[in-house]
Amino acid sequence: MTVASPAGRLVLEADIPARKPWSAFIRKGQTLRIVDSQGQQAVDTLFYSAADFQERYSSQDTLRAQGSAYIGVGTRLLSNEGRTMLRVTADACGLHDTSAGACSCESNTVRFGHHTRYQHACRENFLLEAAKYGLTKRDIVPNLNFFMNVPIDPSGNFTVVDGVSKPGDAIEMVAEMDVLCLISNCPQINNPCNGFFPTPIRVSIHDAQGA
Amino acid sequence: MTLTKDQQAEVDANRKRYEELKAEGQRVAPRVLPEPTPPGGALIAASAVIHREVVPGGWYWITRVNRGEALRLLNSTGKSCISLLAWNSHDTSERLNYADTVKVQWAATLSKGRVILSDMGRVLFSIVEDTGAGHDALAGGSNAATNAAKYGEGAHRNTRDNFILAAGKLGLQRRDVHASISFFAPVSVGADGAFVWLENRRHAGDFVDLRAEMDLLVALSNCPHPLDPGKTYDAQPVEIIHYRASPLADDDLCRTASAESARAFENNASYFGTGGVA
């Protein structure tokens, strides 16, 4: 299934190279579109209320409110204050995670061995990008992982497996408040979340139709 | 996208290593994880007790727990849920990270033998005893809105506000209140992705023991879990026992339960400057 680009005016468009961070403000009513340009690329994403950075995306509130463990069309992305930040409106992929968090140099050593300590990681991207707004490590909370496939089975097994996103697959979400968006185009090469080969993604922000 | 021969070889090598790690992580850990602690088992010697605290239903408690000490969380009635936050007391930017905890151990289920990790790849707590009530890392604690939706009007204390109060009294802020882990909250994920509450796993007298592997600031909130199907707000008191744990042995269960936990303990040892010894 393809997702046609939103009809509203294009506000901003950017190609995010493999392994790189990105950030932008998204105004209430605007749509954020993320395209997995070459397929099988995890997009680690965080949102903060533009009016109050201490109000930010909450993975646990989001999942609990919908009563299930994965992100898809209709998911309301909730803040730690229980308010809807954005709502997922279109999705070509169907599998998105928000329980596995972001990779870091430190957690990589535990998961994959101490030899991975000096590999670039999402937490590095988040810290660098967050610092532009006066945010610190204290503000980096568990995030969304668009196009990342993390099945959780009834026995509790929790595994990052091959992504199912195809080149050009898109997910869209409409902002219900003004938000700051941080993205890390995931550099991980030690598990299948990026097909073991990180690739570029494209993001765009669109006004509401007729706005 | 077409990969060069060298790129494809790198991809293949990375995949092979991942498959080996996954097989090891999911095969070995469940085999060596022990049976739950029997009810009434694992008695704590009176001489080891540092403090006992009864936390009323709906309330929170803050404390310091130093490396080598432990907390027993006792669900006296079997109806309570205790949510946990923790920070490194020497650098509070290091704190409990549930996502790393479940991802690194290949398991959303927390039980005896597992560890709770910080965002810095180190062990905050080892789960050294657990009667098997089931614990939740994915769905989080209550807030004013979830209580209002479940119980209607009324003064129903909630975990979100408890943690903001607790953080404030520890010199921290709202931004330091991250996602929590909830004990005695038997949440499972069904095959369709829906959360399932397994009430029959909880029993009066259930307990879980958390041994601190670094000096910690701890906040506990004793509020009904938002997925608890109980229709009335039935917050019962819980007892917390703060005690001196046995010294960490080389063959310690939590330290040796998996290659991942062994490496996390190695990171602790490196942090403490004790070489290979945590």
Contacts between the chains, C-beta under 8 A, distances in Angstrom:
chain1	res1	chain2	res2	distance
A	38	B	1	4.7
A	39	B	1	7.8
A	53	B	175	7.6
A	54	B	173	7.2
A	54	B	174	4.8
A	54	B	175	4.7
A	58	B	140	7.2
A	58	B	179	6.9
A	59	B	99	7.4
A	59	B	179	6.4
A	60	B	98	7.9
A	60	B	138	6.7
A	60	B	139	5.8
A	60	B	140	2.8
A	60	B	141	7.9
A	60	B	179	4.8
A	60	B	180	7.6
A	61	B	140	6.0
A	61	B	143	7.5
A	63	B	138	6.0
A	63	B	139	6.0
A	63	B	140	8.0
A	63	B	195	7.5
A	64	B	139	4.2
A	64	B	140	5.7
A	64	B	146	7.5
A	64	B	195	7.4
A	64	B	226	5.8
A	64	B	227	6.6
A	67	B	194	5.9
A	67	B	195	5.5
A	67	B	227	8.0
A	68	B	189	8.0
A	68	B	192	7.5
A	68	B	193	4.4
A	68	B	194	4.6
A	68	B	195	6.3
A	69	B	138	6.4
A	69	B	189	4.8
A	69	B	193	4.8
A	69	B	194	7.8
A	69	B	195	6.8
A	70	B	193	5.1
A	80	B	160	7.5
A	80	B	177	7.2
A	81	B	143	7.8
A	82	B	143	5.5
A	82	B	144	7.7
A	82	B	145	4.4
A	82	B	146	7.4
A	99	B	99	6.3
A	99	B	102	6.7
A	99	B	103	7.9
A	99	B	108	7.2
A	99	B	138	5.6
A	100	B	99	5.8
A	100	B	102	7.6
A	100	B	103	4.7
A	101	B	97	6.7
A	101	B	99	2.7
A	101	B	100	5.7
A	101	B	103	6.2
A	102	B	99	7.7
A	104	B	100	7.6
A	104	B	119	6.9
A	104	B	120	7.9
A	104	B	121	7.1
A	105	B	121	7.9
A	106	B	119	7.3
A	106	B	120	4.8
A	106	B	121	3.2
A	106	B	122	7.5
A	106	B	267	7.0
A	107	B	97	7.9
A	107	B	100	4.7
A	107	B	103	7.4
A	107	B	104	6.0
A	107	B	117	7.4
A	107	B	119	7.7
A	107	B	121	5.1
A	108	B	121	7.7
A	109	B	121	5.4
A	109	B	263	6.1
A	109	B	267	6.3
A	110	B	100	7.7
A	110	B	104	5.0
A	110	B	117	7.1
A	110	B	121	4.8
A	110	B	260	5.4
A	110	B	263	4.9
A	110	B	264	4.7
A	110	B	267	6.8
A	111	B	21	7.4
A	111	B	103	7.2
A	111	B	104	5.1
A	111	B	260	6.4
A	112	B	17	7.7
A	112	B	18	8.0
A	112	B	21	6.5
A	113	B	263	7.1
A	114	B	263	6.7
A	114	B	266	7.3
A	123	B	119	7.6
A	136	B	93	7.0
A	137	B	93	4.9
A	137	B	119	7.4
A	138	B	92	7.8
A	138	B	93	5.2
A	138	B	175	5.6
A	138	B	176	5.8
A	139	B	175	5.6
A	140	B	119	7.5
A	141	B	178	5.5
A	141	B	179	6.7
A	142	B	97	7.2
A	142	B	98	6.8
A	142	B	99	4.2
A	142	B	178	7.6
A	142	B	179	5.5
A	152	B	108	5.2
A	152	B	138	7.7
A	152	B	189	4.4
A	152	B	193	7.8
A	153	B	189	7.3
A	153	B	191	7.4
A	154	B	188	5.7
A	154	B	189	6.5
A	154	B	190	6.1
A	154	B	191	6.2
A	154	B	196	7.8
A	155	B	109	7.4
A	156	B	107	5.0
A	156	B	108	4.7
A	156	B	109	3.2
A	156	B	188	7.3
A	156	B	189	7.8
A	157	B	26	6.1
A	157	B	106	6.6
A	157	B	107	6.3
A	157	B	108	7.8
A	158	B	102	5.2
A	158	B	103	6.6
A	158	B	105	7.9
A	158	B	106	5.8
A	158	B	107	5.5
A	158	B	108	4.5
A	159	B	22	6.5
A	159	B	26	7.3
A	159	B	106	6.2
A	160	B	103	7.4
A	167	B	1	7.4
A	189	B	10	7.9
A	189	B	14	5.3
A	190	B	14	6.3
A	190	B	17	7.2
A	190	B	18	6.2
A	191	B	18	5.2
A	192	B	15	6.9
A	192	B	18	6.5
A	195	B	11	7.1
A	196	B	10	7.5
A	196	B	11	4.3
A	196	B	14	4.1
A	196	B	15	5.4
A	196	B	18	7.6
A	197	B	3	6.6
A	197	B	7	6.5
A	197	B	10	7.7
A	197	B	11	5.2
A	199	B	1	6.5
